[in-house]
Amino acid sequence: MITPWKKLKEKKAGTKYRKVVIKTFKMPDDRIVNFDIKLEGPAVCILALTKDKKVILTKQYRPGPEKILLEMPGGFIDEGEKPIKAAKREMLEETGYTGNFKFAGTCLECAYSTMLRYNFVATDCVKTQEQNLEPNEFIEITQMDLKDFRKLLQSGELSDVDTGYMCLDFLNLL
């Protein structure tokens, strides 16, 4: 029978952009094992569709895989900020677009992260301003039809595949 492990201690580590906590657990077989856990706050991710059903994506270089990726707009939720407000803010900052937002559900980032991601769909999106990027953001906006977006999801080259599928299912577009 699977049971929770006993946490013995944790120690914080990391940099300005990524924090890590090293959690030490006593395993069911009595071994003591350390796990590096990404210490991340809640975030939002948005599947944004224009009035003519084009998916709005960001294109930017990502240092982990060391390549340019297509991604859905999103980012961290500020302390005290509601997820819907964060979704609208991130979408507007990164893309200059706004739309009709609906909450599609949450998902975990991964088994080694504390992040809970709030997923939204934004429909009938229109550009209302220029991008308002943070100093380390260099983002190009692109649009893609739904057929090509589904192929992108299947390729595994999108960083938020789970959000993509969850939001397409929410919109009955799978």
C-alpha positions as CSV (number, residue, x, y, z in Angstrom):
1,M,0.0,0.0,0.0
2,I,1.3,3.5,-0.9
3,T,1.6,5.9,2.0
4,P,2.9,9.4,2.3
5,W,6.7,9.6,3.0
6,K,7.8,11.2,6.3
7,K,9.5,14.6,5.6
8,L,12.5,15.0,7.9
9,K,13.7,18.5,6.8
10,E,13.9,21.0,4.0
11,K,16.5,23.6,3.1
12,K,16.0,26.5,0.6
13,A,18.5,27.3,-2.1
14,G,18.4,29.0,-5.6
15,T,18.8,32.2,-7.5
16,K,16.8,35.3,-8.2
17,Y,14.7,33.6,-10.9
18,R,14.4,30.0,-9.6
19,K,14.2,28.9,-6.0
20,V,14.8,25.3,-5.0
21,V,14.0,23.6,-1.7
22,I,15.9,20.4,-0.9
23,K,13.4,18.1,0.9
24,T,14.7,15.1,2.9
25,F,12.3,12.2,3.2
26,K,12.4,8.9,5.0
27,M,11.4,6.3,2.4
28,P,9.1,3.3,3.1
29,D,12.2,1.1,3.1
30,D,13.8,3.4,5.7
31,R,16.4,5.0,3.3
32,I,16.9,8.7,3.7
33,V,16.6,10.5,0.3
34,N,16.9,14.2,-0.8
35,F,14.7,15.6,-3.6
36,D,15.3,19.0,-5.3
37,I,11.9,20.7,-5.6
38,K,11.3,23.8,-7.6
39,L,9.8,26.3,-5.2
40,E,7.4,28.2,-7.4
41,G,4.3,30.2,-6.7
42,P,1.0,29.9,-8.6
43,A,0.9,30.8,-12.3
44,V,-1.6,31.4,-15.1
45,C,-1.6,30.2,-18.7
46,I,-4.0,31.3,-21.4
47,L,-5.2,29.6,-24.6
48,A,-6.1,32.8,-26.5
49,L,-8.2,32.7,-29.7
50,T,-8.9,35.6,-32.0
51,K,-12.3,36.2,-33.4
52,D,-11.4,34.1,-36.5
53,K,-10.2,31.2,-34.2
54,K,-6.4,31.8,-34.6
55,V,-4.3,30.8,-31.6
56,I,-2.2,33.7,-30.2
57,L,1.3,32.4,-29.2
58,T,4.5,33.9,-27.9
59,K,7.8,33.1,-29.5
60,Q,10.8,33.4,-27.2
61,Y,14.2,31.9,-26.5
62,R,14.2,29.6,-23.4
63,P,17.4,28.9,-21.5
64,G,16.5,25.4,-20.3
65,P,16.2,23.7,-23.7
66,E,18.4,26.5,-25.2
67,K,16.1,27.1,-28.1
68,I,13.3,29.3,-29.3
69,L,9.9,28.0,-28.3
70,L,6.3,28.8,-29.1
71,E,4.3,29.2,-25.9
72,M,0.9,30.3,-24.7
73,P,0.8,33.6,-22.8
74,G,1.1,33.3,-19.1
75,G,3.2,34.0,-16.0
76,F,3.3,34.1,-12.2
77,I,0.5,35.4,-10.1
78,D,1.6,38.4,-8.0
79,E,1.1,38.1,-4.2
80,G,-2.5,38.9,-3.4
81,E,-3.6,38.9,-7.0
82,K,-6.6,36.9,-8.2
83,P,-5.8,34.3,-11.0
84,I,-8.3,35.9,-13.4
85,K,-6.6,39.4,-12.9
86,A,-3.2,37.8,-13.4
87,A,-4.3,36.1,-16.6
88,K,-5.7,39.3,-18.1
89,R,-2.5,41.2,-17.0
90,E,-0.1,38.7,-18.4
91,M,-2.0,38.4,-21.7
92,L,-2.0,42.1,-22.1
93,E,1.6,42.6,-21.1
94,E,3.0,39.8,-23.3
95,T,0.8,40.2,-26.4
96,G,-1.1,43.4,-26.3
97,Y,-4.3,41.4,-26.7
98,T,-7.4,41.1,-24.5
99,G,-10.5,39.0,-24.8
100,N,-13.3,37.2,-23.0
101,F,-11.7,35.1,-20.3
102,K,-13.1,31.9,-18.8
103,F,-11.5,29.6,-16.2
104,A,-10.8,26.2,-17.6
105,G,-9.2,24.5,-14.6
106,T,-6.0,23.9,-12.7
107,C,-3.0,21.6,-13.1
108,L,0.2,20.8,-11.4
109,E,3.4,22.0,-13.1
110,C,5.2,18.7,-12.4
111,A,5.8,16.2,-9.6
112,Y,8.9,18.2,-8.5
113,S,7.4,21.7,-8.3
114,T,5.1,23.5,-5.9
115,M,3.4,25.4,-8.7
116,L,-0.3,25.2,-9.3
117,R,-1.2,26.5,-12.8
118,Y,-4.6,28.3,-13.3
119,N,-5.6,27.7,-17.0
120,F,-7.9,30.1,-18.9
121,V,-9.3,30.5,-22.3
122,A,-9.6,33.9,-23.9
123,T,-11.9,34.1,-26.9
124,D,-12.6,36.9,-29.4
125,C,-9.2,38.4,-28.6
126,V,-8.3,41.7,-30.1
127,K,-5.1,43.8,-29.9
128,T,-5.7,46.8,-27.8
129,Q,-2.1,48.0,-27.0
130,E,1.5,47.3,-27.6
131,Q,3.4,44.8,-25.6
132,N,4.6,45.9,-22.1
133,L,7.4,43.4,-21.5
134,E,9.6,42.9,-18.4
135,P,13.4,43.6,-18.8
136,N,14.3,39.9,-19.5
137,E,11.4,39.2,-21.8
138,F,12.0,39.4,-25.6
139,I,8.8,38.1,-27.1
140,E,7.5,38.0,-30.7
141,I,3.8,37.4,-31.2
142,T,2.5,34.9,-33.8
143,Q,-0.8,33.4,-34.7
144,M,-1.6,29.8,-35.7
145,D,-4.8,28.1,-36.9
146,L,-6.3,25.4,-34.7
147,K,-5.2,22.5,-37.0
148,D,-1.5,23.6,-36.8
149,F,-1.9,24.2,-33.0
150,R,-3.1,20.6,-32.5
151,K,0.0,19.5,-34.4
152,L,2.2,21.6,-32.2
153,L,0.6,20.0,-29.1
154,Q,1.3,16.6,-30.5
155,S,4.9,17.5,-31.3
156,G,5.7,18.0,-27.6
157,E,7.5,21.3,-28.5
158,L,5.1,23.5,-26.6
159,S,6.0,24.1,-22.9
160,D,2.3,24.0,-21.7
161,V,0.9,20.9,-23.5
162,D,-1.3,20.1,-20.6
163,T,-2.9,23.5,-20.6
164,G,-3.4,23.4,-24.4
165,Y,-5.3,20.1,-24.3
166,M,-7.3,21.2,-21.2
167,C,-8.4,24.4,-22.8
168,L,-9.2,22.8,-26.2
169,D,-11.3,20.2,-24.3
170,F,-13.0,23.0,-22.3
171,L,-14.0,24.7,-25.6
172,N,-15.0,21.3,-27.2
173,L,-12.3,21.8,-29.8
174,L,-10.4,18.6,-29.5
